Amino acid sequence: MTKLILTAAAALLATGTALAHDYSVGDLVIDHPVARATPANAPVSGGYMTIRNNGEEADRLVAGTADFAGKVEIHEMVMDGDVMKMREIEGGIEIPAGGEVVLKPGGLHVMFMQLEQQLEEGAELPATLTFEKAGDVTVTFNVESLTQIREHMAGGMDHGSMDHSGHSN
């Protein structure tokens, strides 16, 4: 019985460690970067995280690169009349001084485009995020299902079935 309890406790600790990962660059903390798992031959995936700015000056997430994607852009989902559309954000996302920005499904996100491989649940993929003031930071995106991502973040829309132009597939 004791062995079973210890095994369960160890599994919970290991899961907590795997789920909670964050990175720092300058005054910024990037918490739990995740990428959405994709079906075979999917051309895009979203990247999500929370970015906190502990500094006294705003900064901006302006770019990204990843070996597994031919292109990385900063995107947002917006309503255009009755239609939800995805578009690139020119100039990136401001991270306000003393504040935070949540990148989540159905809102702001990193868009991994021209995928060179299927993003399989459980994979850990490195990417570099570029901030205007803090510079570059390499983070590991844990690949998770949409259900897992939503468990860690406040809801959002499923946009994985949309192509880059915002049209449903």
C-alpha positions as protocol buffer text, in pm:
chain_id: "A"
residue {
  index: 1
  type: MET
  ca { x: 0 y: 0 z: 0 }
}
residue {
  index: 2
  type: THR
  ca { x: 277 y: 242 z: 95 }
}
residue {
  index: 3
  type: LYS
  ca { x: 461 y: 159 z: -228 }
}
residue {
  index: 4
  type: LEU
  ca { x: 143 y: 237 z: -427 }
}
residue {
  index: 5
  type: ILE
  ca { x: 101 y: 574 z: -254 }
}
residue {
  index: 6
  type: LEU
  ca { x: 467 y: 665 z: -312 }
}
residue {
  index: 7
  type: THR
  ca { x: 441 y: 565 z: -679 }
}
residue {
  index: 8
  type: ALA
  ca { x: 127 y: 778 z: -721 }
}
residue {
  index: 9
  type: ALA
  ca { x: 292 y: 1075 z: -547 }
}
residue {
  index: 10
  type: ALA
  ca { x: 601 y: 1043 z: -768 }
}
residue {
  index: 11
  type: ALA
  ca { x: 384 y: 1032 z: -1080 }
}
residue {
  index: 12
  type: LEU
  ca { x: 199 y: 1347 z: -972 }
}
residue {
  index: 13
  type: LEU
  ca { x: 525 y: 1529 z: -904 }
}
residue {
  index: 14
  type: ALA
  ca { x: 667 y: 1422 z: -1239 }
}
residue {
  index: 15
  type: THR
  ca { x: 351 y: 1539 z: -1418 }
}
residue {
  index: 16
  type: GLY
  ca { x: 357 y: 1874 z: -1238 }
}
residue {
  index: 17
  type: THR
  ca { x: 718 y: 1926 z: -1333 }
}
residue {
  index: 18
  type: ALA
  ca { x: 651 y: 1839 z: -1696 }
}
residue {
  index: 19
  type: LEU
  ca { x: 349 y: 2067 z: -1717 }
}
residue {
  index: 20
  type: ALA
  ca { x: 497 y: 2370 z: -1544 }
}
residue {
  index: 21
  type: HIS
  ca { x: 783 y: 2516 z: -1743 }
}
residue {
  index: 22
  type: ASP
  ca { x: 883 y: 2877 z: -1778 }
}
residue {
  index: 23
  type: TYR
  ca { x: 1166 y: 3086 z: -1918 }
}
residue {
  index: 24
  type: SER
  ca { x: 1308 y: 3429 z: -1841 }
}
residue {
  index: 25
  type: VAL
  ca { x: 1470 y: 3691 z: -2060 }
}
residue {
  index: 26
  type: GLY
  ca { x: 1534 y: 4037 z: -1918 }
}
residue {
  index: 27
  type: ASP
  ca { x: 1225 y: 4137 z: -1717 }
}
residue {
  index: 28
  type: LEU
  ca { x: 1003 y: 3892 z: -1904 }
}
residue {
  index: 29
  type: VAL
  ca { x: 880 y: 3551 z: -1789 }
}
residue {
  index: 30
  type: ILE
  ca { x: 735 y: 3314 z: -2051 }
}
residue {
  index: 31
  type: ASP
  ca { x: 512 y: 3061 z: -1879 }
}
residue {
  index: 32
  type: HIS
  ca { x: 419 y: 2718 z: -2018 }
}
residue {
  index: 33
  type: PRO
  ca { x: 473 y: 2755 z: -2395 }
}
residue {
  index: 34
  type: VAL
  ca { x: 268 y: 2491 z: -2576 }
}
residue {
  index: 35
  type: ALA
  ca { x: 202 y: 2410 z: -2940 }
}
residue {
  index: 36
  type: ARG
  ca { x: -110 y: 2240 z: -3063 }
}
residue {
  index: 37
  type: ALA
  ca { x: -77 y: 1882 z: -3187 }
}
residue {
  index: 38
  type: THR
  ca { x: -159 y: 1848 z: -3557 }
}
residue {
  index: 39
  type: PRO
  ca { x: -290 y: 1577 z: -3787 }
}
residue {
  index: 40
  type: ALA
  ca { x: -53 y: 1448 z: -4055 }
}
residue {
  index: 41
  type: ASN
  ca { x: 15 y: 1699 z: -4336 }
}
residue {
  index: 42
  type: ALA
  ca { x: -136 y: 1994 z: -4145 }
}
residue {
  index: 43
  type: PRO
  ca { x: 39 y: 2311 z: -4268 }
}
residue {
  index: 44
  type: VAL
  ca { x: 0 y: 2518 z: -3948 }
}
residue {
  index: 45
  type: SER
  ca { x: -18 y: 2500 z: -3569 }
}
residue {
  index: 46
  type: GLY
  ca { x: -70 y: 2755 z: -3293 }
}
residue {
  index: 47
  type: GLY
  ca { x: 166 y: 2834 z: -3007 }
}
residue {
  index: 48
  type: TYR
  ca { x: 30 y: 2957 z: -2674 }
}
residue {
  index: 49
  type: MET
  ca { x: 174 y: 3087 z: -2346 }
}
residue {
  index: 50
  type: THR
  ca { x: 151 y: 3361 z: -2087 }
}
residue {
  index: 51
  type: ILE
  ca { x: 415 y: 3637 z: -2097 }
}
residue {
  index: 52
  type: ARG
  ca { x: 462 y: 3846 z: -1782 }
}
residue {
  index: 53
  type: ASN
  ca { x: 661 y: 4170 z: -1774 }
}
residue {
  index: 54
  type: ASN
  ca { x: 810 y: 4233 z: -1430 }
}
residue {
  index: 55
  type: GLY
  ca { x: 988 y: 4545 z: -1553 }
}
residue {
  index: 56
  type: GLU
  ca { x: 905 y: 4914 z: -1557 }
}
residue {
  index: 57
  type: GLU
  ca { x: 906 y: 4943 z: -1938 }
}
residue {
  index: 58
  type: ALA
  ca { x: 681 y: 4780 z: -2196 }
}
residue {
  index: 59
  type: ASP
  ca { x: 837 y: 4532 z: -2436 }
}
residue {
  index: 60
  type: ARG
  ca { x: 707 y: 4365 z: -2754 }
}
residue {
  index: 61
  type: LEU
  ca { x: 705 y: 4011 z: -2888 }
}
residue {
  index: 62
  type: VAL
  ca { x: 804 y: 4088 z: -3246 }
}
residue {
  index: 63
  type: ALA
  ca { x: 913 y: 3761 z: -3411 }
}
residue {
  index: 64
  type: GLY
  ca { x: 997 y: 3396 z: -3378 }
}
residue {
  index: 65
  type: THR
  ca { x: 1183 y: 3116 z: -3550 }
}
residue {
  index: 66
  type: ALA
  ca { x: 1157 y: 2737 z: -3529 }
}
residue {
  index: 67
  type: ASP
  ca { x: 1343 y: 2462 z: -3712 }
}
residue {
  index: 68
  type: PHE
  ca { x: 1018 y: 2264 z: -3743 }
}
residue {
  index: 69
  type: ALA
  ca { x: 834 y: 2550 z: -3921 }
}
residue {
  index: 70
  type: GLY
  ca { x: 929 y: 2735 z: -4237 }
}
residue {
  index: 71
  type: LYS
  ca { x: 777 y: 3055 z: -4099 }
}
residue {
  index: 72
  type: VAL
  ca { x: 669 y: 3189 z: -3758 }
}
residue {
  index: 73
  type: GLU
  ca { x: 431 y: 3484 z: -3726 }
}
residue {
  index: 74
  type: ILE
  ca { x: 250 y: 3662 z: -3445 }
}
residue {
  index: 75
  type: HIS
  ca { x: -128 y: 3638 z: -3503 }
}
residue {
  index: 76
  type: GLU
  ca { x: -461 y: 3732 z: -3358 }
}
residue {
  index: 77
  type: MET
  ca { x: -818 y: 3616 z: -3409 }
}
residue {
  index: 78
  type: VAL
  ca { x: -1065 y: 3900 z: -3470 }
}
residue {
  index: 79
  type: MET
  ca { x: -1431 y: 3929 z: -3559 }
}
residue {
  index: 80
  type: ASP
  ca { x: -1503 y: 4077 z: -3903 }
}
residue {
  index: 81
  type: GLY
  ca { x: -1881 y: 4113 z: -3894 }
}
residue {
  index: 82
  type: ASP
  ca { x: -2004 y: 3762 z: -3819 }
}
residue {
  index: 83
  type: VAL
  ca { x: -1683 y: 3591 z: -3930 }
}
residue {
  index: 84
  type: MET
  ca { x: -1383 y: 3508 z: -3711 }
}
residue {
  index: 85
  type: LYS
  ca { x: -1061 y: 3578 z: -3902 }
}
residue {
  index: 86
  type: MET
  ca { x: -696 y: 3521 z: -3829 }
}
residue {
  index: 87
  type: ARG
  ca { x: -439 y: 3783 z: -3920 }
}
residue {
  index: 88
  type: GLU
  ca { x: -77 y: 3867 z: -3859 }
}
residue {
  index: 89
  type: ILE
  ca { x: -11 y: 4150 z: -3613 }
}
residue {
  index: 90
  type: GLU
  ca { x: 224 y: 4402 z: -3770 }
}
residue {
  index: 91
  type: GLY
  ca { x: 475 y: 4520 z: -3508 }
}
residue {
  index: 92
  type: GLY
  ca { x: 407 y: 4232 z: -3269 }
}
residue {
  index: 93
  type: ILE
  ca { x: 234 y: 4218 z: -2932 }
}
residue {
  index: 94
  type: GLU
  ca { x: 299 y: 4471 z: -2655 }
}
residue {
  index: 95
  type: ILE
  ca { x: 376 y: 4325 z: -2314 }
}
residue {
  index: 96
  type: PRO
  ca { x: 289 y: 4614 z: -2076 }
}
residue {
  index: 97
  type: ALA
  ca { x: 517 y: 4709 z: -1787 }
}
residue {
  index: 98
  type: GLY
  ca { x: 403 y: 4525 z: -1475 }
}
residue {
  index: 99
  type: GLY
  ca { x: 144 y: 4332 z: -1679 }
}
residue {
  index: 100
  type: GLU
  ca { x: 95 y: 4013 z: -1872 }
}
residue {
  index: 101
  type: VAL
  ca { x: -42 y: 3894 z: -2204 }
}
residue {
  index: 102
  type: VAL
  ca { x: -204 y: 3555 z: -2253 }
}
residue {
  index: 103
  type: LEU
  ca { x: -164 y: 3390 z: -2593 }
}
residue {
  index: 104
  type: LYS
  ca { x: -444 y: 3133 z: -2620 }
}
residue {
  index: 105
  type: PRO
  ca { x: -671 y: 2957 z: -2868 }
}
residue {
  index: 106
  type: GLY
  ca { x: -915 y: 3202 z: -3024 }
}
residue {
  index: 107
  type: GLY
  ca { x: -701 y: 3507 z: -2942 }
}
residue {
  index: 108
  type: LEU
  ca { x: -339 y: 3614 z: -2968 }
}
residue {
  index: 109
  type: HIS
  ca { x: -100 y: 3335 z: -3063 }
}
residue {
  index: 110
  type: VAL
  ca { x: 223 y: 3239 z: -3233 }
}
residue {
  index: 111
  type: MET
  ca { x: 151 y: 3081 z: -3571 }
}
residue {
  index: 112
  type: PHE
  ca { x: 384 y: 2804 z: -3684 }
}
residue {
  index: 113
  type: MET
  ca { x: 348 y: 2788 z: -4062 }
}
residue {
  index: 114
  type: GLN
  ca { x: 489 y: 2567 z: -4339 }
}
residue {
  index: 115
  type: LEU
  ca { x: 529 y: 2280 z: -4092 }
}
residue {
  index: 116
  type: GLU
  ca { x: 797 y: 2034 z: -4192 }
}
residue {
  index: 117
  type: GLN
  ca { x: 657 y: 1757 z: -3970 }
}
residue {
  index: 118
  type: GLN
  ca { x: 347 y: 1650 z: -3783 }
}
residue {
  index: 119
  type: LEU
  ca { x: 342 y: 1795 z: -3432 }
}
residue {
  index: 120
  type: GLU
  ca { x: 273 y: 1489 z: -3220 }
}
residue {
  index: 121
  type: GLU
  ca { x: 133 y: 1508 z: -2868 }
}
residue {
  index: 122
  type: GLY
  ca { x: 411 y: 1470 z: -2613 }
}
residue {
  index: 123
  type: ALA
  ca { x: 686 y: 1613 z: -2837 }
}
residue {
  index: 124
  type: GLU
  ca { x: 905 y: 1896 z: -2710 }
}
residue {
  index: 125
  type: LEU
  ca { x: 1009 y: 2141 z: -2981 }
}
residue {
  index: 126
  type: PRO
  ca { x: 1255 y: 2429 z: -2939 }
}
residue {
  index: 127
  type: ALA
  ca { x: 1179 y: 2770 z: -3088 }
}
residue {
  index: 128
  type: THR
  ca { x: 1323 y: 3118 z: -3046 }
}
residue {
  index: 129
  type: LEU
  ca { x: 1105 y: 3414 z: -2951 }
}
residue {
  index: 130
  type: THR
  ca { x: 1235 y: 3763 z: -3025 }
}
residue {
  index: 131
  type: PHE
  ca { x: 1144 y: 4060 z: -2808 }
}
residue {
  index: 132
  type: GLU
  ca { x: 1209 y: 4421 z: -2904 }
}
residue {
  index: 133
  type: LYS
  ca { x: 1403 y: 4508 z: -2585 }
}
residue {
  index: 134
  type: ALA
  ca { x: 1477 y: 4179 z: -2407 }
}
residue {
  index: 135
  type: GLY
  ca { x: 1612 y: 4012 z: -2723 }
}
residue {
  index: 136
  type: ASP
  ca { x: 1600 y: 3643 z: -2811 }
}
residue {
  index: 137
  type: VAL
  ca { x: 1504 y: 3355 z: -2585 }
}
residue {
  index: 138
  type: THR
  ca { x: 1491 y: 2988 z: -2682 }
}
residue {
  index: 139
  type: VAL
  ca { x: 1197 y: 2807 z: -2528 }
}
residue {
  index: 140
  type: THR
  ca { x: 1062 y: 2455 z: -2558 }
}
residue {
  index: 141
  type: PHE
  ca { x: 705 y: 2423 z: -2680 }
}
residue {
  index: 142
  type: ASN
  ca { x: 541 y: 2113 z: -2533 }
}
residue {
  index: 143
  type: VAL
  ca { x: 305 y: 1969 z: -2793 }
}
residue {
  index: 144
  type: GLU
  ca { x: -39 y: 1913 z: -2643 }
}
residue {
  index: 145
  type: SER
  ca { x: -392 y: 1840 z: -2760 }
}
residue {
  index: 146
  type: LEU
  ca { x: -643 y: 2125 z: -2768 }
}
residue {
  index: 147
  type: THR
  ca { x: -812 y: 1968 z: -2465 }
}
residue {
  index: 148
  type: GLN
  ca { x: -487 y: 1976 z: -2268 }
}
residue {
  index: 149
  type: ILE
  ca { x: -418 y: 2335 z: -2374 }
}
residue {
  index: 150
  type: ARG
  ca { x: -764 y: 2444 z: -2265 }
}
residue {
  index: 151
  type: GLU
  ca { x: -713 y: 2276 z: -1927 }
}
residue {
  index: 152
  type: HIS
  ca { x: -417 y: 2507 z: -1869 }
}
residue {
  index: 153
  type: MET
  ca { x: -572 y: 2823 z: -2012 }
}
residue {
  index: 154
  type: ALA
  ca { x: -904 y: 2998 z: -2006 }
}
residue {
  index: 155
  type: GLY
  ca { x: -1110 y: 2850 z: -2296 }
}
residue {
  index: 156
  type: GLY
  ca { x: -1097 y: 2985 z: -2649 }
}
residue {
  index: 157
  type: MET
  ca { x: -1203 y: 2890 z: -2998 }
}
residue {
  index: 158
  type: ASP
  ca { x: -1065 y: 2600 z: -3195 }
}
residue {
  index: 159
  type: HIS
  ca { x: -898 y: 2757 z: -3499 }
}
residue {
  index: 160
  type: GLY
  ca { x: -694 y: 2457 z: -3600 }
}
residue {
  index: 161
  type: SER
  ca { x: -932 y: 2383 z: -3887 }
}
residue {
  index: 162
  type: MET
  ca { x: -878 y: 2723 z: -4048 }
}
residue {
  index: 163
  type: ASP
  ca { x: -624 y: 2793 z: -4316 }
}
residue {
  index: 164
  type: HIS
  ca { x: -401 y: 3104 z: -4310 }
}
residue {
  index: 165
  type: SER
  ca { x: -660 y: 3320 z: -4485 }
}
residue {
  index: 166
  type: GLY
  ca { x: -912 y: 3255 z: -4207 }
}
residue {
  index: 167
  type: HIS
  ca { x: -1135 y: 3033 z: -4422 }
}
residue {
  index: 168
  type: SER
  ca { x: -1257 y: 2706 z: -4276 }
}
residue {
  index: 169
  type: ASN
  ca { x: -1112 y: 2395 z: -4435 }
}
